[in-house]
């Protein structure tokens, strides 16, 4: 994937209107721009106004920008319109291969809440049955990695399926009307497909491979404002620790912020992992495997080294 392909991949998103602010230059931080999706710890952090409360005394405002998936968030972060955000494992791999100005700031193992759905009455009963089928997923997303590794598990190749690149809001209707025969997706869309769109879980991602999500920062923001970035991570981690013990309240918070119905967010919250920690050697090794696999398949144009963009707080 060349730089222009990465741009094309993420162009035209609804969030594009939010990308007008220039990157924060070195000096005093007046505003922190946070990218989030419809689930996860950042939604809880926003609902609790935890970052706002923390940074008020420092005269720093917090701006929240919602994205439908990780790839457009990575593009926004690359151009300096977002300072910090949460994504799955694949978006930063594609972004790094395209030379994006990002760093890994923290990691979070994914233990549940993503996989591949098929219609309940589908003749697809196991992974091998995906051969020749149309599978919908967001290009460059964590679902992309789930598809690749699921196919490998069954001895299939990427060429054995017809990938249909769709954003989650577009993939849901396509799955419901039969335009795609399988859907690789994450919560809360995974729960929506399972409970509201006649979906059946063909496979959970945890049955195929270890997966992680990440908290990513703009490279210049991390370089110039490491102390601020560390505070963002710590406040977010505290919200995650709280969420582990208050899942009913988490579901209500997720529903309130995202507009996704409470019953759906309850399913998502009950199976989510909210623990945030450093990007360990084990997480780096797992993520390097994703990058190496994508390079081997020709999905990224060059080999990359994950460790090259893992942020280490110089004050730590």
URRASUL-V69784 format. One record per backbone hydrogen bond with DSSP energy under -0.5 kcal/mol. CO is the residue of the C=O (numbers start at 1). NH is the residue of the N-H. E is the energy in kcal/mol with one decimal. If there is no record, write none. Layout:
co = {CO;CO}
nh = {NH;NH}
e = {E;E}
//
This chain:
co = {2;2;3;4;5;6;7;8;10;13;14;15;16;18;28;30;32;32;33;33;34;35;36;39;40;40;41;42;43;44;45;46;49;50;51;52;55;55;56;61;63;65;69;70;71;72;73;74;75;76;76;77;83;84;85;87;88;89;90;90;91;92;93;94;95;96;100;101;103;103;104;106;107;108;109;110;113;114;115;116;116;117;118;119;123;126;127;128;130;133;133;134;134;134;135;136;137;137;138;141;141;142;143;144;145;146;147;148;149;150;151;151;152;157;158;160;161;162;163;164;164;167;167;168;169;170;171;172;173;174;174;175;182;183;183;185;186;186;188;189;190;191;192;192;193;198;200;200;203;204;205;205;211;213;214;214;215;215;216;217;218;219;220;221;225;226;227;228;229;230;231;232;233;234;235;236;237;238;239;240;241;242;243;246;247;248;249;250;251;252;253;254;255;261;261;262;263;264;265;266;267;268;268;269;277;278;280;281;282;283;284;285;286;287;288;289;290;291;292;293;294;294;295;304;305;306;307;309;309;313}
nh = {5;6;7;8;9;10;11;11;13;16;17;18;19;21;30;61;34;63;83;84;65;86;67;37;43;44;45;46;47;48;50;49;53;54;55;56;58;60;59;32;34;36;73;74;75;76;77;78;79;81;82;80;218;35;216;214;92;93;93;94;95;96;97;98;100;99;102;219;105;217;311;215;277;213;111;211;187;205;185;202;203;183;200;122;125;129;130;131;133;135;162;136;181;182;164;184;139;166;141;144;145;146;147;148;149;150;151;152;153;154;154;156;155;160;161;132;163;135;165;137;166;170;171;172;173;174;175;176;177;179;180;178;136;117;185;115;189;190;192;193;194;195;196;197;199;120;118;202;116;207;208;209;110;108;87;216;105;106;85;103;222;223;224;225;229;230;231;232;233;234;235;236;237;238;239;240;241;242;243;244;245;245;246;250;251;252;253;254;255;256;257;258;259;264;265;266;267;268;269;270;271;271;272;272;107;280;284;285;286;287;288;289;290;291;292;293;294;295;296;297;299;300;298;306;308;309;310;104;311;316}
e = {-0.5;-2.1;-2.2;-2.3;-2.6;-1.4;-0.9;-0.6;-0.7;-1.6;-0.7;-2.3;-2.0;-0.6;-0.6;-2.6;-0.6;-3.0;-2.3;-1.6;-2.8;-1.1;-2.5;-0.5;-0.8;-1.1;-2.8;-2.3;-2.5;-2.3;-1.9;-1.2;-2.5;-2.0;-2.6;-1.2;-1.1;-2.0;-1.8;-2.7;-3.2;-2.1;-0.7;-2.3;-1.8;-2.2;-2.5;-2.3;-1.9;-2.8;-0.8;-1.2;-1.9;-2.9;-2.9;-3.3;-0.6;-0.6;-0.8;-2.1;-2.4;-2.8;-2.3;-1.2;-2.7;-1.8;-1.7;-2.3;-0.6;-2.4;-2.6;-2.4;-2.4;-3.2;-0.6;-0.6;-2.2;-2.8;-2.4;-2.7;-1.4;-2.4;-3.2;-2.1;-0.7;-1.2;-2.4;-1.5;-2.4;-0.7;-2.8;-0.5;-2.2;-1.3;-2.8;-2.5;-0.5;-2.0;-1.9;-0.8;-1.1;-2.0;-2.3;-2.2;-2.6;-2.2;-2.4;-1.9;-1.9;-1.1;-0.6;-2.9;-1.6;-1.7;-1.2;-4.0;-0.7;-1.9;-0.6;-1.9;-0.7;-0.7;-2.7;-2.0;-0.7;-1.5;-2.7;-2.4;-2.3;-1.8;-1.2;-0.8;-2.8;-3.1;-0.6;-2.3;-0.7;-1.7;-2.4;-3.0;-1.9;-2.5;-2.9;-1.0;-1.7;-2.4;-2.4;-0.6;-2.4;-1.8;-1.9;-2.3;-2.6;-2.0;-2.5;-0.6;-2.9;-1.4;-2.1;-2.1;-2.5;-2.2;-2.8;-2.4;-2.5;-2.5;-1.7;-2.3;-2.4;-2.4;-2.7;-2.4;-2.7;-2.0;-1.8;-2.1;-2.3;-2.1;-2.3;-1.7;-0.6;-1.3;-1.1;-2.1;-2.5;-1.8;-2.3;-3.0;-2.3;-2.3;-2.4;-2.5;-2.0;-0.5;-2.3;-2.2;-1.4;-2.1;-3.0;-2.2;-0.9;-0.6;-0.6;-0.7;-3.2;-1.4;-2.6;-2.5;-2.3;-2.6;-2.6;-1.7;-1.4;-2.2;-2.9;-2.1;-2.3;-2.1;-2.3;-1.7;-2.6;-0.9;-1.3;-0.6;-1.5;-1.9;-1.3;-2.7;-0.6;-1.9}
//
